[in-house]
């Protein structure tokens, strides 16, 4: 009897540890402005009353029409302190990031295209991204309804999203991120219409990259 009770206790402990590990690894999305930050879990977002069904005529990542359960990003950013010239840094779990004009993310029809945060339901997973080994675009993915290619860069369809943060316009990425991206763009991210080649150290030295970063930082500081 004691042996049976011990086995049950050990099993319960293992299940508890597994449950805590699963919870710890559950995907989350952080939304922040310069003074506040909030982190959403996937179950929380899937239960959000603002969630709606959004049909996309053509998804450039999946290269076909897609339908998602999604929340308007204008609603998600409501109450955030955002200036007219601010951008929102969309950062993925692999540290790839893209700076999106805040006004574009918060626009609503008929004044402009509409951005949504698509939330992948683990009970109904999305298909794998064509031509990659990265799995689906989930669990969080910025999708767009309306707008033209001139307005919505293919990079603005940011998948594997981990965080949205309000920032100054033109804020450059970190040195390490730029170095990795220039050495081999596909090691960081792939996107539709990608044409950028890789640069080895013979073609572009670390010193050259440092000079590029310094120039970007200078230009960003003189844009206002």
C-alpha positions as CSV (number, residue, x, y, z in Angstrom):
1,X,0.0,0.0,0.0
2,X,2.8,2.4,0.9
3,X,4.5,1.6,-2.4
4,X,1.3,2.4,-4.3
5,X,0.9,5.7,-2.4
6,X,4.5,6.6,-3.1
7,X,4.1,5.8,-6.8
8,X,0.9,8.0,-7.0
9,X,2.7,10.8,-5.2
10,X,5.6,10.7,-7.6
11,X,3.2,10.6,-10.6
12,X,1.3,13.6,-9.3
13,X,4.6,15.4,-8.8
14,X,5.7,14.6,-12.3
15,X,2.3,15.7,-13.7
16,X,2.5,18.9,-11.7
17,X,6.0,19.7,-12.9
18,X,5.0,19.0,-16.5
19,X,1.9,21.2,-16.1
20,X,4.0,24.1,-14.7
21,X,6.6,23.6,-17.5
22,X,3.8,23.8,-20.1
23,X,2.4,26.9,-18.5
24,X,5.9,28.5,-18.4
25,X,6.4,27.8,-22.1
26,X,2.9,28.9,-23.2
27,X,3.3,31.6,-25.9
28,X,2.7,35.2,-24.8
29,X,2.6,38.6,-26.5
30,X,3.9,41.8,-24.8
31,X,2.4,45.1,-25.8
32,X,4.2,48.2,-24.5
33,X,4.5,51.9,-24.9
34,X,7.3,54.0,-23.2
35,X,5.8,53.8,-19.7
36,X,3.6,50.8,-19.5
37,X,3.7,47.2,-20.6
38,X,1.1,44.3,-20.6
39,X,1.7,40.7,-21.5
40,X,-1.2,38.6,-22.9
41,X,-1.3,34.8,-22.9
42,X,-2.7,33.0,-25.9
43,X,-5.8,31.6,-24.0
44,X,-6.5,35.2,-22.9
45,X,-6.4,36.5,-26.4
46,X,-8.5,33.6,-27.7
47,X,-11.1,34.4,-25.1
48,X,-11.0,38.2,-25.8
49,X,-14.5,39.5,-26.8
50,X,-12.9,41.7,-29.4
51,X,-11.8,38.6,-31.4
52,X,-13.4,38.3,-34.8
53,X,-13.2,36.3,-37.9
54,X,-11.1,38.0,-40.5
55,X,-10.8,36.9,-44.2
56,X,-7.7,38.0,-46.1
57,X,-8.1,38.0,-49.9
58,X,-4.4,37.3,-50.4
59,X,-1.9,36.5,-47.6
60,X,1.7,37.0,-49.0
61,X,3.2,34.7,-46.4
62,X,0.9,31.8,-47.3
63,X,0.5,33.0,-50.9
64,X,-3.3,32.4,-50.9
65,X,-6.5,33.6,-49.2
66,X,-6.6,32.9,-45.5
67,X,-9.1,33.2,-42.7
68,X,-8.1,34.0,-39.1
69,X,-9.5,34.6,-35.7
70,X,-8.0,38.0,-35.0
71,X,-8.2,41.3,-32.9
72,X,-7.8,44.7,-34.5
73,X,-4.4,46.1,-33.5
74,X,-6.0,49.5,-33.2
75,X,-8.1,48.0,-30.4
76,X,-5.1,46.3,-28.9
77,X,-3.1,49.5,-28.8
78,X,-6.0,51.6,-27.5
79,X,-4.9,53.6,-24.5
80,X,-1.2,53.3,-25.4
81,X,0.8,56.6,-25.5
82,X,1.6,57.0,-29.2
83,X,2.8,60.1,-30.9
84,X,2.1,61.2,-34.5
85,X,5.6,60.3,-35.6
86,X,6.0,57.1,-33.6
87,X,6.6,53.6,-34.9
88,X,5.7,50.3,-33.4
89,X,8.6,47.8,-33.2
90,X,7.2,44.3,-34.0
91,X,9.6,41.7,-32.6
92,X,9.5,38.0,-33.4
93,X,10.6,35.2,-31.2
94,X,13.8,34.8,-33.3
95,X,14.6,38.5,-32.6
96,X,13.8,39.6,-36.1
97,X,12.1,43.0,-35.8
98,X,10.4,45.5,-38.2
99,X,9.5,49.1,-37.5
100,X,5.9,49.8,-38.6
101,X,4.5,53.4,-38.6
102,X,2.1,53.6,-35.7
103,X,-0.4,55.5,-37.7
104,X,-0.6,52.6,-40.2
105,X,-1.3,50.1,-37.4
106,X,-4.0,52.2,-35.8
107,X,-5.8,53.3,-39.0
108,X,-9.3,52.0,-39.7
109,X,-11.4,52.0,-42.8
110,X,-12.3,54.0,-44.7
111,X,-9.2,56.1,-43.8
112,X,-6.7,53.3,-44.5
113,X,-5.9,49.6,-44.4
114,X,-6.7,47.7,-41.2
115,X,-4.1,45.7,-39.2
116,X,-5.1,42.6,-37.1
117,X,-3.3,40.4,-34.7
118,X,-4.2,36.9,-35.8
119,X,-4.2,34.3,-32.9
120,X,-3.6,30.7,-33.7
121,X,-5.9,28.3,-31.9
122,X,-3.9,25.1,-31.0
123,X,-7.0,23.1,-31.5
124,X,-7.2,24.4,-35.1
125,X,-3.5,25.0,-36.1
126,X,-2.6,26.9,-39.2
127,X,-0.7,25.2,-42.1
128,X,3.1,25.4,-42.4
129,X,4.5,28.4,-44.1
130,X,5.2,27.3,-47.7
131,X,8.9,26.7,-48.6
132,X,10.2,26.9,-45.1
133,X,10.8,24.6,-42.1
134,X,9.5,27.2,-39.6
135,X,6.1,25.6,-39.1
136,X,3.1,27.9,-39.1
137,X,3.0,31.7,-38.8
138,X,1.6,31.4,-35.3
139,X,1.0,31.7,-32.5
140,X,0.7,35.5,-33.2
141,X,0.8,37.1,-36.6
142,X,0.1,40.6,-38.0
143,X,-2.2,40.4,-41.0
144,X,-3.7,43.2,-43.1
145,X,-7.0,43.8,-44.7
146,X,-7.2,46.4,-47.4
147,X,-4.3,48.6,-48.6
148,X,-1.9,48.3,-51.5
149,X,1.6,46.8,-51.7
150,X,3.0,50.4,-51.8
151,X,1.3,51.0,-48.3
152,X,1.9,47.6,-46.7
153,X,5.4,46.2,-47.1
154,X,5.6,42.4,-47.1
155,X,7.8,42.7,-44.0
156,X,4.8,44.2,-42.2
157,X,3.2,40.8,-42.2
158,X,5.2,39.9,-39.1
159,X,4.8,36.3,-38.0
160,X,6.0,34.4,-34.9
161,X,5.3,37.6,-33.1
162,X,6.5,38.1,-29.5
163,X,6.1,41.8,-28.8
164,X,4.8,45.1,-29.9
165,X,6.6,48.2,-28.5
166,X,6.0,51.9,-29.3
167,X,9.3,53.5,-30.2
168,X,10.8,56.5,-32.0
169,X,10.7,56.5,-35.7
170,X,13.7,55.0,-37.5
171,X,15.1,53.4,-34.3
172,X,17.8,51.0,-35.7
173,X,18.2,47.4,-34.7
174,X,21.0,46.2,-32.5
175,X,24.5,45.7,-33.9
176,X,24.3,41.9,-33.3
177,X,21.0,41.7,-35.2
178,X,22.2,43.7,-38.1
179,X,25.4,41.7,-38.3
180,X,23.6,38.4,-38.3
181,X,21.1,39.7,-40.9
182,X,23.7,41.0,-43.3
183,X,25.8,37.8,-43.0
184,X,22.9,35.6,-43.9
185,X,19.4,37.1,-44.1
186,X,17.7,33.7,-44.2
187,X,19.2,32.8,-40.8
188,X,17.0,35.5,-39.3
189,X,13.9,35.6,-41.4
190,X,12.4,34.8,-44.8
191,X,9.6,36.8,-46.4
192,X,7.9,37.1,-49.8
193,X,9.8,38.8,-52.6
194,X,13.1,38.4,-50.6
195,X,16.0,39.3,-52.8
196,X,18.8,40.4,-50.4
197,X,22.0,38.3,-50.8
198,X,24.3,37.3,-47.9
199,X,27.6,39.1,-47.3
200,X,30.6,37.2,-46.0
201,X,33.5,39.0,-44.2
202,X,35.5,39.3,-47.4
203,X,32.7,41.2,-49.1
204,X,31.7,43.2,-46.0
205,X,33.9,43.4,-42.9
206,X,32.6,43.9,-39.3
207,X,34.2,47.4,-39.4
208,X,32.1,48.2,-42.5
209,X,28.9,47.0,-40.7
210,X,29.8,49.1,-37.7
211,X,30.1,52.1,-40.0
212,X,26.7,51.3,-41.5
213,X,25.1,51.1,-38.0
214,X,26.7,54.4,-37.0
215,X,25.3,56.1,-40.2
216,X,21.8,54.7,-39.5
217,X,22.0,55.9,-35.9
218,X,23.1,59.4,-37.1
219,X,20.3,59.6,-39.7
220,X,17.7,58.4,-37.1
221,X,18.8,61.1,-34.8
222,X,18.3,63.9,-37.4
223,X,15.0,62.8,-38.9
224,X,12.8,65.1,-36.7
